[in-house]
Amino acid sequence: MIKIISPELFKKIPWKNGKGVTTELAINDGGTLEDFDWRLSIASVVEDGEFSDFTGYLRNLILIAGNGIDLQYDQTRIDRLDTLLSFATFDGGCKTIGKLRDGPITDFNFISKTGKYEVTVNIYMDRKDVKLRASTLCFIYCLNEPAYLTSQDDNSQISLAPGHLMQLTESDMVNLQINGKNMVVIHLEAL
């Protein structure tokens, strides 16, 4: 079943480290902040500091507003997110320090339990048709313009308003394409 989750259904959840609040868009059935299979959220980062520890999880963090953030992991590797929709994938158990480049940012997070799913994050800056591939789950989020999901079988169409989240299961993704701009598409394949 295709599900559209509107912003009024999102939940405010404190960060695990207590230093902020995240907006939880969706979490697997029965999931909690301490134990979940997958979770999508949006957070504002207003100061430099250490990220919450998500040992046992893979994190995908996407810049959706602001001038950027540098992420340093275990005092070694650094990812620089400095353009809209740039993203980093990293081990949630790394000691991750965020350093803002020029003022606060907002990020979109997808976190999944390590070894549970193969996760593919695709970013689409320009409007174009994207055929959805079959996967266990798919999530679609658009920043500032609507996206349109079209069935290639009968040309029926569903619109996704900006700031809303679309969730599809494997049985939904037959002969579908999405057309959007500034769009995040995440596929999960169960391992």
C-alpha positions as CSV (number, residue, x, y, z in Angstrom):
1,M,0.0,0.0,0.0
2,I,1.3,3.5,-0.9
3,K,1.3,5.6,2.2
4,I,1.7,9.4,2.3
5,I,2.7,10.7,5.8
6,S,1.9,14.4,6.3
7,P,3.9,16.7,8.5
8,E,1.1,16.9,11.2
9,L,1.8,13.2,11.8
10,F,5.5,13.7,12.4
11,K,6.7,13.4,16.0
12,K,9.1,15.5,18.0
13,I,11.6,13.2,19.7
14,P,14.6,14.3,21.9
15,W,18.1,13.4,20.6
16,K,19.6,10.4,22.3
17,N,22.4,12.7,23.6
18,G,19.8,15.2,24.9
19,K,21.3,18.1,23.0
20,G,18.4,18.8,20.7
21,V,15.2,17.6,19.2
22,T,14.5,15.7,16.0
23,T,11.4,15.5,14.0
24,E,10.6,11.8,13.4
25,L,8.9,11.3,10.0
26,A,8.6,7.5,10.2
27,I,9.9,4.4,12.1
28,N,9.3,0.7,11.6
29,D,6.3,-0.8,13.3
30,G,7.2,-1.4,17.0
31,G,10.4,0.6,16.7
32,T,11.6,2.9,19.5
33,L,14.5,5.3,19.7
34,E,16.5,2.5,21.5
35,D,15.6,-0.3,19.1
36,F,14.4,0.0,15.6
37,D,15.1,-1.5,12.1
38,W,14.8,1.8,10.2
39,R,14.0,5.4,11.0
40,L,13.6,8.7,9.1
41,S,14.0,12.1,10.8
42,I,14.8,15.7,10.2
43,A,16.9,17.7,12.7
44,S,18.2,21.2,13.0
45,V,21.8,21.5,14.1
46,V,22.5,24.9,15.6
47,E,25.9,24.4,17.2
48,D,29.1,22.4,16.7
49,G,29.2,19.2,18.7
50,E,29.1,15.4,19.0
51,F,26.4,13.4,17.3
52,S,24.3,10.8,19.2
53,D,25.8,7.3,19.4
54,F,23.9,4.9,17.1
55,T,26.2,1.8,17.5
56,G,24.9,-1.0,15.4
57,Y,23.3,1.3,12.8
58,L,24.2,2.8,9.4
59,R,23.5,6.5,9.1
60,N,22.7,8.5,6.0
61,L,22.6,12.3,6.6
62,I,21.5,14.7,3.9
63,L,21.8,18.5,4.0
64,I,18.4,20.0,3.3
65,A,18.9,23.6,4.5
66,G,21.8,25.9,5.5
67,N,25.4,26.5,4.5
68,G,26.9,23.2,5.4
69,I,28.4,21.0,8.0
70,D,31.7,19.0,8.2
71,L,31.4,15.6,9.8
72,Q,34.5,14.0,11.3
73,Y,34.5,10.4,12.3
74,D,36.7,8.9,15.0
75,Q,39.1,11.8,14.5
76,T,40.1,10.6,11.0
77,R,37.8,10.8,8.0
78,I,35.9,14.0,7.2
79,D,32.8,14.4,5.0
80,R,32.0,17.9,3.9
81,L,28.3,18.6,3.2
82,D,28.4,22.0,1.6
83,T,25.7,22.0,-1.1
84,L,21.9,21.3,-1.0
85,L,21.2,17.6,-0.9
86,S,24.9,16.6,-0.4
87,F,25.0,13.6,1.9
88,A,27.2,11.3,3.9
89,T,26.9,7.6,4.8
90,F,28.7,6.5,8.0
91,D,28.7,4.1,10.9
92,G,26.4,5.3,13.7
93,G,28.9,4.0,16.3
94,C,31.7,6.3,15.1
95,K,32.5,9.2,17.4
96,T,31.0,11.8,15.0
97,I,31.7,15.5,15.5
98,G,29.7,18.1,13.4
99,K,31.3,21.5,12.7
100,L,28.9,24.0,11.1
101,R,30.4,25.9,8.1
102,D,28.4,29.1,8.4
103,G,25.3,29.0,10.7
104,P,22.7,26.4,11.5
105,I,21.7,23.6,9.1
106,T,18.8,21.2,8.8
107,D,19.5,17.6,7.9
108,F,17.4,14.7,6.7
109,N,18.4,11.4,8.4
110,F,17.9,7.8,7.4
111,I,19.2,5.3,10.0
112,S,19.0,1.5,9.5
113,K,20.1,-1.4,11.6
114,T,23.4,-2.8,10.3
115,G,23.1,-6.0,8.4
116,K,19.3,-5.8,8.2
117,Y,19.0,-3.9,4.9
118,E,21.0,-2.8,1.9
119,V,20.3,0.9,1.6
120,T,20.5,3.0,-1.5
121,V,20.1,6.8,-1.3
122,N,19.5,8.7,-4.6
123,I,19.3,12.5,-4.9
124,Y,17.6,14.2,-7.8
125,M,18.2,17.9,-8.1
126,D,16.5,18.4,-11.5
127,R,13.0,17.4,-12.4
128,K,13.0,14.1,-14.3
129,D,11.2,10.7,-14.5
130,V,12.8,8.0,-12.4
131,K,11.6,4.4,-12.7
132,L,11.3,2.9,-9.2
133,R,13.1,-0.4,-8.8
134,A,11.6,-3.2,-6.8
135,S,12.9,-3.2,-3.3
136,T,11.5,-4.2,0.1
137,L,10.7,-0.5,1.0
138,C,11.0,2.8,-0.7
139,F,10.8,6.3,0.7
140,I,10.4,9.5,-1.3
141,Y,10.8,13.1,0.1
142,C,10.8,16.4,-1.8
143,L,12.1,19.6,-0.4
144,N,10.2,22.4,-2.1
145,E,8.2,21.2,-5.1
146,P,5.6,18.5,-5.5
147,A,6.6,15.1,-7.0
148,Y,4.3,12.9,-9.1
149,L,4.1,9.2,-9.0
150,T,2.8,7.7,-12.2
151,S,1.7,4.2,-13.0
152,Q,3.0,3.1,-16.4
153,D,0.2,0.6,-16.6
154,D,-2.8,3.0,-16.6
155,N,-1.2,6.5,-16.4
156,S,-2.9,7.1,-13.0
157,Q,-1.0,9.6,-10.9
158,I,-0.5,10.4,-7.2
159,S,1.0,13.7,-6.1
160,L,3.4,14.1,-3.2
161,A,3.4,17.6,-1.6
162,P,6.7,19.1,-0.5
163,G,7.6,18.2,3.0
164,H,5.5,15.0,3.0
165,L,6.9,11.5,3.0
166,M,5.8,8.7,0.7
167,Q,6.3,5.1,1.7
168,L,6.0,2.2,-0.7
169,T,6.3,-1.5,-0.3
170,E,7.6,-3.9,-2.8
171,S,4.2,-4.8,-4.2
172,D,3.5,-1.1,-4.9
173,M,6.6,-0.6,-7.1
174,V,5.5,-2.4,-10.2
175,N,5.7,-0.2,-13.3
176,L,5.9,3.1,-11.3
177,Q,7.9,6.2,-11.9
178,I,8.4,9.3,-9.9
179,N,9.0,12.8,-11.3
180,G,10.4,15.4,-8.9
181,K,13.0,18.0,-8.2
182,N,15.2,18.4,-5.1
183,M,14.0,14.9,-4.2
184,V,15.4,12.1,-2.0
185,V,14.6,8.5,-2.9
186,I,15.7,5.8,-0.5
187,H,15.4,2.1,-1.4
188,L,15.8,-0.7,1.3
189,E,16.4,-4.3,0.3
190,A,16.1,-6.8,3.2
191,L,19.2,-9.0,3.6
